[in-house]
């Protein structure tokens, strides 16, 4: 309601100024046409156009629709049917057009204020939903990042373990190969020594046989 009142002040004040200007113009024209014509047998009628304030008051009574046809019929009796054009034109311009526009401004601004409230509420809901989705998206990104970090750590640990196992196997294999080489060298030396002894023994036997 406060928003409706704030939005209605400027257009209503402008329209009120237009209505007042129209009343002043018709009051002046009414004085020119009907001055001294609304005097009955019992004296001057309450609604007449003899002076400016009473003319404006008479036109205001016509706006309220309170027996507004009485001054029109009075003018018809005193002036003629042509005077009805004045009252009909005033009634159409002020009551049907300007006053209807006056009421429609209030209704339209009230409806606009309700629409603004609905739009603001929907915008707030939309912003809240957007912030919620953004928060969920950020939380999901954090979880994915943690999972990626954990998978990277697991991969690094696995590679380290595999490299350590491979190096351990290579070292053990090299040790086994070294041990085999040492055994082969020792056996070769032993066989060489035995062969040397056999050769020396053979030479000794051959010399003993030649000397005999």
C-alpha positions in Angstrom: 0.0 0.0 0.0 2.8 2.4 0.8 4.4 1.7 -2.6 1.0 2.2 -4.3 0.5 5.5 -2.6 4.1 6.7 -3.5 3.6 5.7 -7.1 0.1 7.4 -7.3 1.0 10.8 -5.8 2.5 12.4 -8.9 0.0 11.3 -11.6 -3.0 12.0 -9.3 -1.8 15.5 -8.5 -1.4 16.1 -12.2 -4.8 14.8 -13.0 -6.4 16.8 -10.1 -4.8 19.9 -11.6 -6.4 19.1 -14.9 -9.8 18.5 -13.3 -9.6 21.8 -11.4 -8.6 23.7 -14.6 -11.6 22.2 -16.5 -13.9 23.2 -13.6 -12.6 26.7 -13.7 -13.1 27.0 -17.5 -16.7 25.6 -17.3 -17.5 27.8 -14.3 -16.5 30.9 -16.4 -18.5 29.7 -19.4 -21.4 28.9 -17.1 -21.4 32.5 -15.7 -21.4 33.8 -19.2 -24.4 31.7 -20.2 -26.5 31.3 -17.1 -25.9 34.4 -15.0 -29.2 35.5 -13.4 -31.2 32.7 -15.1 -31.5 30.3 -12.1 -33.8 32.6 -10.1 -37.1 31.0 -9.3 -40.3 32.3 -7.7 -38.9 31.8 -4.2 -35.6 33.6 -4.9 -32.2 32.5 -6.1 -31.6 28.7 -6.2 -28.8 27.1 -4.3 -27.2 25.9 -7.5 -26.6 28.8 -9.9 -24.0 30.6 -12.0 -24.4 34.1 -10.7 -20.9 34.2 -9.1 -17.6 32.2 -9.5 -17.5 30.4 -6.2 -21.1 29.2 -6.5 -20.5 28.2 -10.1 -17.5 26.0 -9.0 -19.7 24.5 -6.2 -22.5 23.7 -8.7 -20.0 22.0 -11.0 -18.6 20.0 -8.0 -22.2 18.8 -7.2 -22.5 17.6 -10.8 -19.3 15.6 -10.3 -20.8 13.8 -7.3 -23.8 12.7 -9.3 -26.1 14.2 -6.6 -29.1 15.2 -8.6 -26.9 16.7 -11.3 -29.8 16.8 -13.8 -31.6 19.4 -11.8 -29.5 22.4 -12.9 -29.6 21.0 -16.5 -33.4 20.9 -16.5 -33.5 24.3 -14.8 -31.3 25.7 -17.6 -33.5 24.0 -20.2 -36.6 25.7 -18.8 -35.0 29.1 -18.6 -32.7 29.1 -21.7 -33.7 26.3 -23.9 -32.6 22.8 -25.0 -29.3 24.1 -26.3 -28.1 24.7 -22.7 -28.2 20.9 -22.2 -25.1 20.6 -24.4 -23.0 22.5 -21.7 -23.9 20.1 -18.9 -23.6 17.0 -21.1 -20.2 18.0 -22.3 -19.1 18.8 -18.8 -20.4 15.5 -17.5 -18.7 13.4 -20.2 -15.4 15.2 -19.9 -15.1 15.4 -16.1 -17.2 12.5 -14.8 -16.9 9.8 -17.4 -13.3 10.6 -18.6 -11.3 12.3 -16.0 -12.9 10.8 -12.9 -12.7 7.3 -14.4 -9.1 7.9 -15.2 -8.6 9.1 -11.6 -10.0 5.8 -10.2 -8.1 3.7 -12.8 -4.8 5.2 -11.7 -5.3 4.0 -8.1 -6.4 0.5 -9.4 -3.5 0.2 -11.8 -0.9 1.4 -9.3 -2.3 -1.0 -6.8 -2.0 -3.9 -9.3 1.4 -2.8 -10.3 2.5 -2.7 -6.7 1.2 -6.3 -6.2 3.0 -7.4 -9.4 6.2 -5.7 -8.1 5.9 -7.5 -4.9 5.4 -10.8 -6.7 8.3 -10.1 -9.0 10.5 -9.2 -6.1 9.5 -12.3 -4.2 10.2 -14.4 -7.3 13.6 -12.7 -7.8 14.5 -13.3 -4.2 13.5 -17.0 -4.6 15.5 -17.2 -7.8 18.6 -15.6 -6.2 18.3 -17.9 -3.2 18.1 -20.9 -5.5 21.0 -19.6 -7.5 23.1 -19.1 -4.4 22.2 -22.6 -3.2 23.1 -24.2 -6.5 26.4 -22.2 -6.5 27.2 -23.5 -3.0 26.3 -27.1 -4.0 28.5 -26.7 -7.2 31.4 -25.4 -5.1 31.0 -28.2 -2.6 31.0 -30.8 -5.4 34.1 -29.2 -6.9 35.8 -29.5 -3.5 34.9 -33.1 -3.2 36.1 -33.9 -6.8 39.3 -32.1 -6.0 39.8 -34.1 -2.9 39.1 -37.3 -4.7 41.6 -36.3 -7.5 44.2 -35.5 -4.8 43.6 -38.8 -3.1 43.8 -40.7 -6.4 47.1 -38.8 -7.3 48.5 -39.7 -3.9 47.5 -43.3 -4.3 49.1 -43.4 -7.8 52.3 -41.9 -6.5 52.4 -44.4 -3.6 51.7 -47.3 -6.0 54.4 -46.2 -8.3 56.9 -45.7 -5.4 56.1 -49.2 -4.2 56.4 -50.7 -7.6 59.7 -48.9 -8.2 61.0 -50.0 -4.8 59.9 -53.6 -5.5 61.5 -53.6 -8.9 64.8 -52.1 -7.5 64.7 -54.7 -4.7 64.3 -57.5 -7.3 67.1 -56.2 -9.5 69.4 -55.9 -6.5 68.5 -59.5 -5.3 69.0 -60.8 -8.9 72.4 -59.0 -9.1 73.4 -60.6 -5.8 72.4 -64.0 -7.0 74.3 -63.5 -10.3 77.3 -62.3 -8.3 77.1 -65.3 -6.0 76.9 -67.6 -9.0 79.9 -65.9 -10.6 81.9 -66.3 -7.4 81.1 -70.0 -7.2 82.0 -70.5 -10.9 85.3 -68.8 -10.4 86.1 -70.8 -7.3 85.2 -74.1 -9.1 87.3 -73.1 -12.1 90.3 -72.3 -9.9 89.9 -75.6 -8.1 89.7 -77.5 -11.4 92.8 -75.6 -12.7 94.7 -76.6 -9.6 93.7 -80.2 -9.9 94.6 -80.2 -13.6 98.0 -78.7 -12.7 98.6 -81.4 -10.1 97.6 -84.1 -12.6 99.9 -82.7 -15.2 102.8 -82.5 -12.7 102.1 -86.0 -11.5 102.1 -87.2 -15.2 105.4 -85.5 -15.9 106.9 -87.1 -12.8 105.8 -90.5 -13.8 107.1 -90.0 -17.4 110.5 -88.9 -16.1 110.7 -91.9 -13.8 110.0 -94.2 -16.7 112.5 -92.6 -19.0 115.3 -92.9 -16.3 114.7 -96.6 -15.9 
